[in-house]
């Protein structure tokens, strides 16, 4: 006997076609976002003459001259101090943000304070002020206190800038932590620091990782304050990147090589924490 597959009902066929169309759209969107990055990396591997051709020469020979120039092979400035400064400011400020945001989010989600919604709105309202509006007061404060060109000033600024969004994000993550688990820990004699470190943090780990990654990206990519408040000692990587564009002309291959190197820490952190990022950003979306 031969069995023949029953035809799918019209609703199932429409659902399959809709799923295929959405999958194709997702792939096209991903490729569209990836193409500029791939183009930047490919241009960084060309010589300056090939990178400046119009239209671009896709089949040109590959070379690492742009990367050698970026790392000072031609006698230029070394990028290592700015890279170290960016790493220090981003990592330290992210740690400070997590240490401050976790108990604040706990008070706004699990042990809610009075008028906690007004507190959340206040945190969010601090992000509504244009950054450039606070530039002059911050500059005058840094000048009068002798903190210009100081990496720790950037750490303080990045911490204060990222803290509101971190509290807002972590509040939604911690709201899904079972209260019964926390109450059981209190019954066993655990104090608040122990509850936060050993109970709340492991359960809300994906959300905390997503918050940390976003704070790190914001700190790493920030350039306005770093451009105005630093010069040489505390210069960050994005500010150093602007020095590639000189009055002598635009060295496109070197610029793309510098952009690739400076983007690598963010891309590596995002790739390493992509599972935690997806879990954290989707936390609470499906009950």
JOZIDA-V206087 format. One record per residue. SS is DSSP state (a for helix, b for strand, c for the rest). PSI is psi in whole degrees, 0 to 359 (none if undefined). D_LAST is the distance of its C-alpha to the last C-alpha in Angstrom with 1 decimal. Layout:
SS_PSI_D_LAST / SS_PSI_D_LAST
//
This chain:
c_140_46.7 / c_135_44.6 / c_136_41.1 / c_138_39.9 / c_134_36.3 / c_138_35.1 / c_144_34.4 / c_144_30.8 / c_157_30.1 / a_322_30.1 / a_320_26.4 / a_321_25.7 / a_319_28.4 / a_321_27.0 / a_322_23.5 / a_317_25.3 / a_322_27.5 / a_319_24.6 / a_319_22.9 / a_320_26.2 / a_319_26.9 / a_322_23.7 / a_318_24.4 / a_319_28.0 / a_321_26.9 / a_318_24.7 / a_316_27.7 / a_321_30.1 / a_317_28.1 / a_318_27.9 / a_321_31.6 / a_322_32.4 / a_330_30.8 / a_332_32.5 / a_314_36.0 / a_323_37.0 / a_315_36.2 / a_321_38.1 / a_319_41.0 / a_315_41.2 / a_318_41.4 / a_318_44.0 / a_325_46.1 / a_340_46.1 / c_6_47.8 / c_162_50.6 / c_165_53.8 / a_324_54.3 / a_317_56.7 / a_325_54.3 / a_336_51.3 / c_357_53.4 / c_150_54.4 / c_112_53.4 / c_160_51.9 / c_148_50.3 / c_103_51.8 / c_331_49.0 / c_15_51.5 / c_156_53.1 / c_149_53.8 / c_146_51.2 / c_159_52.1 / c_18_50.7 / a_323_53.2 / a_320_50.5 / a_323_48.7 / a_319_52.1 / a_321_53.0 / a_322_49.7 / c_15_50.3 / c_20_53.8 / c_332_56.0 / c_14_58.1 / c_8_58.8 / c_184_55.9 / c_144_53.7 / c_141_51.3 / c_357_47.6 / a_316_46.8 / a_313_47.1 / a_322_44.7 / a_320_42.2 / a_320_42.5 / a_316_42.1 / a_318_39.0 / a_316_37.5 / a_310_38.6 / a_319_37.3 / a_313_33.9 / a_312_33.2 / a_317_34.6 / a_324_33.0 / a_320_29.5 / a_315_30.2 / a_319_31.3 / a_315_28.3 / a_319_25.9 / a_323_28.1 / a_325_28.2 / a_329_24.6 / a_308_22.9 / a_328_24.6 / a_316_24.4 / a_326_20.6 / a_318_20.5 / a_338_22.7 / a_350_20.6 / a_316_17.1 / c_306_17.9 / c_72_21.5 / c_132_21.5 / c_170_25.0 / c_142_26.5 / c_46_25.7 / a_332_23.1 / a_324_22.1 / a_324_25.7 / a_317_25.8 / a_318_22.9 / a_323_24.8 / a_316_27.9 / a_315_26.5 / a_325_25.4 / a_335_28.8 / c_340_30.7 / c_354_29.5 / c_342_31.0 / c_128_34.5 / c_137_36.1 / a_322_36.8 / a_338_40.5 / a_332_41.0 / a_5_40.7 / a_313_42.8 / a_312_46.2 / a_319_45.4 / a_320_43.8 / a_315_46.8 / a_321_49.3 / a_315_47.5 / a_323_47.6 / a_317_51.2 / a_335_52.3 / c_1_50.7 / c_29_51.9 / c_11_48.4 / c_144_49.0 / c_43_48.4 / c_124_46.5 / a_332_43.4 / a_337_42.1 / a_320_42.1 / a_323_39.7 / a_315_37.5 / a_317_37.5 / a_314_36.8 / a_325_34.0 / a_313_32.4 / a_328_32.7 / a_324_31.6 / a_345_28.3 / a_316_27.5 / a_313_26.0 / a_329_23.5 / a_317_22.6 / a_317_22.0 / a_315_19.9 / a_312_17.7 / a_335_17.6 / a_319_16.8 / a_328_13.4 / a_315_12.9 / a_341_14.4 / c_340_12.4 / c_0_9.7 / c_128_12.7 / c_127_13.1 / a_330_16.1 / a_325_17.6 / a_319_18.3 / a_319_20.1 / a_322_22.0 / a_321_23.1 / a_321_24.5 / a_321_26.3 / a_325_27.8 / c_358_29.1 / c_10_30.9 / c_135_28.9 / c_173_29.7 / a_313_27.5 / a_322_28.5 / a_320_27.8 / a_317_24.4 / a_318_23.6 / a_324_25.2 / a_347_24.3 / a_303_21.0 / a_313_19.0 / a_314_20.3 / a_322_19.5 / a_317_15.9 / c_23_15.4 / a_312_17.9 / a_319_16.3 / a_321_15.8 / a_320_19.3 / a_318_20.7 / a_318_19.4 / a_317_20.9 / a_319_24.1 / a_317_24.5 / a_319_24.2 / a_320_26.7 / a_317_29.0 / a_316_29.1 / a_318_29.8 / a_318_32.6 / a_322_34.1 / a_351_34.4 / c_133_35.7 / c_333_39.4 / a_305_40.6 / a_321_41.0 / a_325_42.1 / a_321_44.7 / a_324_46.2 / a_354_46.0 / c_161_47.1 / c_296_50.1 / c_304_51.0 / c_315_49.9 / c_19_46.2 / c_135_45.9 / c_172_42.5 / a_314_41.8 / a_324_40.9 / a_320_44.1 / a_327_46.1 / a_326_44.8 / a_339_46.6 / c_348_49.8 / c_329_49.9 / c_107_50.8 / b_174_54.4 / c_344_57.4 / c_345_58.8 / b_178_56.2 / c_112_52.7 / c_93_52.4 / a_318_49.5 / a_316_49.3 / a_321_49.3 / a_317_46.8 / a_324_44.4 / a_318_45.0 / a_317_44.3 / a_321_41.1 / a_313_39.9 / a_317_40.7 / a_333_39.1 / a_341_35.9 / a_315_35.7 / a_319_34.1 / a_316_31.2 / a_319_30.8 / a_318_31.1 / a_319_28.6 / a_321_26.1 / a_320_26.8 / a_328_26.7 / c_22_23.3 / a_324_21.7 / a_318_19.2 / a_325_18.3 / a_316_18.3 / a_316_15.9 / a_318_13.4 / a_315_14.1 / a_338_14.0 / c_5_10.7 / c_126_9.2 / c_356_6.3 / c_329_6.5 / c_118_3.8 / c_none_0.0
//
